Structure formats: structure tokens, C-alpha cells
């Protein structure tokens, strides 16, 4: 698509799941979109690789399910959570949800993001530029708070400017867009650092995501997520303040865990097939600003990863979809002021607020290891609570019921 920079309705900075979803929805609504991505596809993106229904539903809505089915992946039927004292609870995906939606899948971001990038490249309304790193947003000299475009380094290393009516910051947890508009993606108390590598031949792997909330790591966790028939994504994430307080190297912490009595046998014949890689992100907490005059934030740039699990792809794609819908309305009205784009915040938080309230109890558990141990031990033996936990995998707002008097009574009587 050959166009001049001034022809764009929207510039999307970053071509991860949030940015590409936003671009695709906008393009299919008739808007001209420029997507700028600092890397070249296919490229690796450090992540735990889990794709829940929040992600898969949007893949289907975008008409990409046939492409998704061809990707290397691993079916996921449930989640196993282990508390700091070793109590385990397995939660299968709810049978009715699976009947309607199918299972979850784990798939490497290397494959998943490439699929989304190729979809963008096929859209006549999207100009997709790789190896173009956004440096900063451009502001209107007459209206200092109004974003009117971006400055970026092109594939040859030269500085270019591109202009649009709206800029979407989909550039992750180090977003230069978010930083420049005064909304840092690094939120104190909610920022975690993670490290992971891929391993082959891990023993005892099933069609499930394994989350281990270990002593000294919790509220972070160690994970084992199979991504195909022989490979697992293995990693550990911790809050930054816990890393600093303990003076630990996260890479060394992961190596230590793999040699620990709890996991040594499972990894005795395993082979690490990629280097360790790190990334950071802030998980969802209280409502924060994610829109202003001529700009919005989606995905990790807006700190929308889920609190309990750190899941990012599904929430990111959902925020991209909601942003696209809200921007479509604003662009039709020819009004991209902060007041107009606040529609995105309102629409997004209408969805997020009930989930945030639901996750407060789970967050309390993670911060109080003794209570967490007790709840997991009790809940793992109660069929009604396992059923509730299964239903929560599709409706996070149900987490509020875990703190209800009726639920607490069930726990006491189990």
C-alpha cells in the first residue's frame, strides 16, 4: 500500500497481539492504518505462550481460525496450581465452555505473532513496516498535549516522521508512547520480571498449564507450559521489589529451581533448546489513564495483563478490539480530543472493573501464603469449589464468590 504519511487515520506502534488486533479491526472498519514494528517477522517474543478463550475468541472473530489451526501448538485442558507448602489443585476447563469454545492452546509467540502480522499485510488498508522502531510521539506545537504522529527509525537507521489523527501505543511494557504521555507502564508494586527458556523432553507433562507459587517466589510463580508434543516453555516470574529485596538473579533462580528436589527428576533428561530471555510487565490493578488527545494505550503498554496469572495476549487483544471500536466512533465524529477518546477508557473499564474486583481476593491469597495454602488444600477436595474454579476460567468476575460467606463456610466444612 503506497501512501503518504499524512494519509493515515491511525498509527499503531507495535505489532504484537494487541497492536495487530487493533489494526485489523480498524482496517476492516475502513480506516487507513500504519503499523510500525521494531523487529522483523518471524521473530521470537518472550512470553509464557498461553492462549485462553479471551485470545482465541478474537482469533475466530478476525476470521483467522483456519490459520491458527495450522500452527504448531499444544491443547490445554486445565490448570494445575501448587501452593507454597505443596498443596495442589487441578482445575479442568469447564465442560460446557469446552463444548462451545473448544480447549485452550499453548503456542509460541514466534508462530502466533507471525500469523497476525501476515494477516495485517494482506489488508489493503494497512501499511505494515518492519524494522521501524518508534522513538517518541510527535505533539502539535499549538496544542502541546495533542499527539499528531510519531518519530521512528526506519530499517536503514534514518529518522522519519509519520502523521495520523490517532496514535495507538501497543509497544509493550517499555512503551515510549506511554512514557512520553506521562503514563509509565512500570507500576510500583505491580511490576514483575520474568525469565524463560524452551526445554525438550520434560518428564510428566500433560495437557495442562502448571503454576507453582513457591516460597520465596510467591506472589510470582514458576511455570511449565507445554507448547507442542515435545517442548515446554519453562520460566519463573517475581515482583521486582522481591527480586531486589532478596538480591537474586532471576536466571539463577530458575536454574536453582530446576535442580531442586521438587523438579530435579522431571528435568533430569530435559534439554534446554533456547537461551534464557527476560521481560517485564505490570499486571492489572487500579484504573489508570489509557487515553488522551490523539492517543490510546493497549496491551502491556496499558498494563492490562491479568493479576493472578500474568496472562497478556488475551487481555491485550481484547483491549485492542475495544480501542478499535472506540476509535472508529471518534474518527467518524472527527473528534480525537481527550474527551472523545475517553470513550475507550469507559468501554474498556466497563469490562475490566468487575474482573478487577473479582481478582482482589485472589491477590490477597497470593500475598498471604498461609491463607493461600489453606484455601488450596481445602478447595482441592470440594467438588463445588472446583466447579466454581472451572467456570472462572471463562468468567473472571466469578472470583468474587471465593470470598463470599457461603464459600468460606464450604471451605471450613470441607
Secondary structure, DSSP 4 states (H G I P E B T S, - for coil): ----GGGEEEEEE--SHHHHHHHHHHHHTT--EEEE-SS-SS----S--EE-HHHHHHHHHTT-HHHHHTS--EEE-EEEEE-TTS-EEEEEPPHHHHHHH--EEE--HHHHHHHHHHHHHH-TTEEEESS-EEEEEEE-SSSTT-EEEEEEE-TTS-EEEEEEEEEEE--GGG-HHHHHTT--S--TTTEEEEEEEEEES-TT--SEEEEE--TTTTTSEEEEEE-SSSEEEEEEEEEHHHHHHHT--HHHHHHHHHTSTTTTTTTTT-EE-S--EEEEEEBP-S----EETTEEE-GGGGT-B-TTT---HHHHHHHHHHHHHHHHHHHHHT--SHHHHHHHHHHHHHHHHHHHHHHHHHHHHHH-HHHHHHHHHHHTT-HHHHHHHHHHTT-GGGGGGGGSHHHHHHHHH-
